Amino acid sequence: MTDFYTKLAKYYDQIYGQIDYENNSKKLHEFIQEYKKSDGNHLLDVACGTGTHIIHLMDKYETMGFDLSDAMLKVARKKCPNIDFVQGNMVNLNLGRKFDVITCLFGSIGHLTTEEELAGAIKAFSTHSNEGGVVIIEPMFTKDTVRDRSMGLTSLDLPDIKIARANVSRREGDIVYLDFHFLISTREDGTKHFIDPSPMSIFPRSTYIALMEDSGLSTQFVEPGLMKEGLFIGVKQ
């Protein structure tokens, strides 16, 4: 996965430019204010990517970003030069400090394909949370909502870059392979073809809730969320 994002990082913001990050961040802020019980204002965005959510949150919170991909973080640091970004795996998250808000958005949690990995990440989120702090996890889908053989097409037509992303997902047991195919055309590089199988877990909602509760987070699933799926919102006890 990291090799793929190394190739994709410099195009990422163009590919996903149609997403209304500003409005999603506004809704996220409203959820945070509704559920957070701690007095502090420190936010950690896990799997922050190129930092676009942080751009819309850093005027409200003391923010930090965390991601597996060095290439994505290089983009994030250029966009948010005064923000601290840390590279690492969320399963082994160990920053030596605590936060009042921890977010893991845009389906990033689904890259953890075993329950052991998921439990490790959720335990780390809880360990890094202040009492009364809130943990917000946005799955891409769960076993309750996943559709096999779903199809998708995204395109971008700008004067100096053309991008198309097409996919048909396939399910194998409790894993869905999104099988994204990217075509990216620029004058400098011609046309490049990337394939991202993107294996994603499809745990049921009850698994997320049980693991969050076991780690000391009083949890509920809230619908509607920011995009297609709802949000798991846990408050540290």
LOKE-590080 format. One line per 5 residues: number of its first residue (from 1); their letters; for each residue x, y, z of C-alpha. Coordinates in nm, 3 decimals, m for minus. Example, Ala and Ser with C-alpha at 12.3 -4.5 7.8 and 13.67 -1.06 7.14 Angstrom:
2
1	as	1.230 m0.450 0.780; 1.367 m0.106 0.714
This chain:
237
1	mtdfy	0.000 0.000 0.000; 0.276 0.248 0.085; 0.444 0.189 m0.255; 0.118 0.276 m0.427; 0.073 0.598 m0.232
6	tklak	0.432 0.693 m0.312; 0.326 0.693 m0.678; m0.009 0.858 m0.611; 0.078 1.125 m0.353; 0.147 1.417 m0.588
11	yydqi	m0.184 1.354 m0.769; m0.395 1.269 m0.463; m0.551 1.611 m0.406; m0.653 1.641 m0.771; m0.805 1.293 m0.778
16	ygqid	m1.017 1.360 m0.469; m1.074 1.729 m0.532; m1.450 1.675 m0.568; m1.483 1.586 m0.199; m1.622 1.870 0.012
21	yenns	m1.358 1.857 0.284; m1.462 2.197 0.420; m1.822 2.094 0.482; m1.719 1.751 0.613; m1.481 1.918 0.858
26	kklhe	m1.758 2.152 0.971; m1.984 1.854 1.041; m1.695 1.676 1.215; m1.642 1.977 1.440; m2.011 1.968 1.534
31	fiqey	m1.986 1.599 1.629; m1.676 1.669 1.835; m1.843 1.951 2.024; m2.150 1.737 2.089; m1.966 1.435 2.230
36	kksdg	m1.635 1.557 2.373; m1.632 1.588 2.754; m1.270 1.685 2.815; m1.167 2.050 2.849; m0.867 2.033 2.617
41	nhlld	m0.838 2.112 2.250; m0.568 1.879 2.111; m0.660 1.677 1.800; m0.476 1.390 1.631; m0.581 1.297 1.277
46	vacgt	m0.472 0.936 1.219; m0.426 0.841 0.852; m0.428 1.213 0.774; m0.310 1.168 0.415; m0.221 1.502 0.258
51	gthii	m0.367 1.694 0.551; m0.677 1.842 0.391; m0.904 1.781 0.691; m0.638 1.943 0.910; m0.644 2.257 0.695
56	hlmdk	m1.009 2.304 0.793; m0.963 2.208 1.159; m0.640 2.378 1.263; m0.813 2.709 1.342; m1.029 2.528 1.599
61	yetmg	m0.785 2.271 1.745; m0.421 2.219 1.826; m0.370 1.960 1.554; m0.122 1.684 1.472; m0.122 1.447 1.175
66	fdlsd	m0.016 1.082 1.159; 0.010 0.864 0.849; 0.184 0.553 0.717; 0.299 0.714 0.391; 0.604 0.940 0.387
71	amlkv	0.509 1.062 0.040; 0.163 1.174 0.154; 0.311 1.346 0.458; 0.554 1.541 0.238; 0.253 1.692 0.063
76	arkkc	0.081 1.757 0.396; 0.385 1.938 0.536; 0.393 2.173 0.235; 0.022 2.250 0.279; 0.042 2.289 0.659
81	pnidf	0.401 2.398 0.736; 0.329 2.481 1.101; 0.168 2.147 1.186; 0.353 1.848 1.332; 0.320 1.537 1.115
86	vqgnm	0.448 1.195 1.226; 0.501 0.886 1.013; 0.401 0.545 1.147; 0.156 0.257 1.158; m0.166 0.321 1.353
91	vnlnl	m0.150 m0.031 1.498; 0.176 0.067 1.674; 0.078 0.426 1.754; 0.300 0.545 2.040; 0.341 0.922 2.061
96	grkfd	0.394 0.952 2.436; 0.113 1.204 2.481; m0.266 1.225 2.495; m0.530 1.404 2.294; m0.884 1.531 2.339
101	vitcl	m0.987 1.426 1.988; m0.860 1.139 1.775; m1.001 1.097 1.426; m0.952 0.822 1.168; m1.152 0.919 0.862
106	fgsig	m1.223 0.842 0.497; m1.237 0.465 0.546; m0.869 0.442 0.641; m0.944 0.202 0.927; m1.048 m0.056 0.665
111	hltte	m0.685 m0.108 0.562; m0.651 m0.310 0.884; m0.762 m0.648 0.758; m0.743 m0.859 1.075; m0.932 m0.821 1.399
116	eelag	m0.599 m0.829 1.584; m0.479 m0.524 1.391; m0.809 m0.344 1.442; m0.803 m0.415 1.815; m0.444 m0.291 1.839
121	aikaf	m0.525 0.038 1.667; m0.838 0.100 1.873; m0.649 0.023 2.195; m0.380 0.271 2.088; m0.643 0.537 2.018
126	sthsn	m0.791 0.486 2.363; m0.448 0.491 2.531; m0.375 0.825 2.362; m0.708 0.978 2.471; m0.762 1.205 2.768
131	eggvv	m1.048 1.125 3.003; m1.361 1.257 2.837; m1.182 1.274 2.502; m1.355 1.154 2.187; m1.243 0.897 1.927
136	iiepm	m1.417 0.918 1.589; m1.373 0.639 1.334; m1.523 0.655 0.984; m1.533 0.317 0.804; m1.567 0.299 0.428
141	ftkdt	m1.829 0.032 0.483; m1.910 m0.245 0.730; m2.045 m0.596 0.687; m2.389 m0.442 0.744; m2.365 m0.220 0.435
146	vrdrs	m2.104 m0.362 0.195; m2.209 m0.441 m0.163; m2.020 m0.694 m0.374; m1.930 m0.606 m0.734; m1.996 m0.236 m0.681
151	mglts	m1.866 m0.012 m0.958; m1.712 0.332 m0.951; m1.579 0.595 m1.189; m1.407 0.923 m1.108; m1.249 1.156 m1.362
156	ldlpd	m1.064 1.485 m1.366; m1.017 1.694 m1.680; m0.779 1.988 m1.630; m0.560 2.160 m1.892; m0.236 2.000 m1.769
161	ikiar	m0.355 1.673 m1.616; m0.615 1.408 m1.698; m0.707 1.144 m1.441; m0.953 0.855 m1.453; m1.018 0.606 m1.174
166	anvsr	m1.241 0.307 m1.243; m1.312 m0.002 m1.037; m1.529 m0.304 m0.980; m1.496 m0.438 m0.627; m1.478 m0.808 m0.544
171	regdi	m1.535 m0.983 m0.214; m1.331 m1.275 m0.087; m1.454 m1.386 0.254; m1.429 m1.091 0.492; m1.209 m0.885 0.260
176	vyldf	m1.321 m0.659 m0.023; m1.068 m0.577 m0.296; m1.158 m0.240 m0.446; m0.929 m0.297 m0.748; m0.882 0.069 m0.842
181	hflis	m0.732 0.130 m1.186; m0.585 0.478 m1.237; m0.496 0.640 m1.568; m0.299 0.962 m1.520; m0.188 1.169 m1.821
186	tredg	0.050 1.464 m1.813; 0.256 1.629 m2.088; 0.577 1.555 m1.900; 0.519 1.188 m1.822; 0.267 1.076 m2.081
191	tkhfi	0.004 0.833 m1.955; 0.069 0.614 m1.652; m0.142 0.323 m1.534; m0.156 0.239 m1.162; m0.343 m0.050 m1.003
196	dpspm	m0.438 m0.042 m0.638; m0.609 m0.361 m0.515; m0.690 m0.190 m0.182; m0.788 m0.490 0.031; m1.037 m0.358 0.288
201	sifpr	m1.185 m0.532 0.591; m1.560 m0.568 0.631; m1.608 m0.621 1.003; m1.964 m0.585 1.134; m2.053 m0.274 1.331
206	styia	m2.083 m0.488 1.643; m1.711 m0.576 1.621; m1.605 m0.211 1.611; m1.833 m0.125 1.901; m1.719 m0.422 2.111
211	lmeds	m1.349 m0.345 2.057; m1.399 0.022 2.137; m1.601 m0.058 2.449; m1.338 m0.310 2.562; m1.069 m0.041 2.530
216	glstq	m1.256 0.197 2.760; m1.453 0.398 2.503; m1.827 0.438 2.556; m1.934 0.397 2.193; m2.223 0.442 1.955
221	fvepg	m2.269 0.431 1.580; m2.407 0.760 1.450; m2.589 0.807 1.120; m2.568 1.000 0.897; m2.194 1.057 0.916
226	lmkeg	m1.973 1.274 0.698; m2.014 1.087 0.370; m2.180 0.755 0.277; m2.121 0.562 0.600; m2.187 0.660 0.961
231	lfigv	m1.935 0.721 1.238; m1.823 0.522 1.542; m1.796 0.777 1.821; m1.636 0.672 2.149; m1.582 0.877 2.463
236	kq	m1.293 0.782 2.693; m1.419 0.677 3.035
